[in-house]
Amino acid sequence: MWDKIALILLIIGGINWGLVGIFELDMVAWLFGGAASIISRTVYILVAISAVWCISLLFRREDDLALDTAHH
């Protein structure tokens, strides 16, 4: 479950960075009242934590990943 949540947040973060790069539009900041708002900062922090969490995916054995997906 945590892996899926982390991946969803990373997808949101990746799309947001793509929008920043292409259109100079920070969708998170736009939606939540600016980059400095507490909600925007919380989203940015959750995306960063998700990235750190997903580092563990690189070091898990394939059979562990298969077990994780089979149980969920």
N, C-alpha and C positions, 0 to 999 in steps of 0.2 A: 504494500500500500504506500509506504513512504517513498519508494522508488518512483511510483507513478506520479505522486504529488510533486516530487522534485523535478521530474521530467516536464510536467505541465508548466511549472513555474519557469523552467529554463526555456521552454518554447515561448512563453509570454515575453520573457526577457530578450530572447533572440529576435522576435518580431519587433519589439520596441526598439532595439538597437538598429535593426534594419530600417525602420521608419526614420530614426534619427539620421542615419547615414544617407538615405535617399532623399528624404523630404525635409530634413531638419525639424522633424516633429517628434517630440517626446510624448507619446500617447499616455503614458502613466501620469506624467506631470499635467498634461492637458485634462485628463479625467478627474484628477484628484486635487486640483487647485495649486499647481506649481510644484517644481522639483523639491522645494524646501518644506512642503506640507508634511505633516506627520504620517499621513496615509501613504503618500508617494515614497517617503523614506522607508516606511515599513515594507512596502512592496519591493523596493530596491534591496533591502536587507534580506528579505525572504528569498529573492532570486540568488543573491550571493551565497546564502546558506545552502540553497539547493545545488548550486555549482560545486560547493565543497563536498556535499553529500554524494553527488554523482561521480566524484573522483573515485569513490570506493568501488563503483561499477567496473572500473578499469582493472582492479586488483582481485576481483572475485573470480573464483573458478567457475567454469561454464556449467558444471553439474550443480553448483550452488544456485546459480541463476535459474536453471531449469526447475529446481525444487521450489524456489520462490514463486515462479510463475504458475506452477502446478497447484500450489496451495491457495492461490488467489483467484 
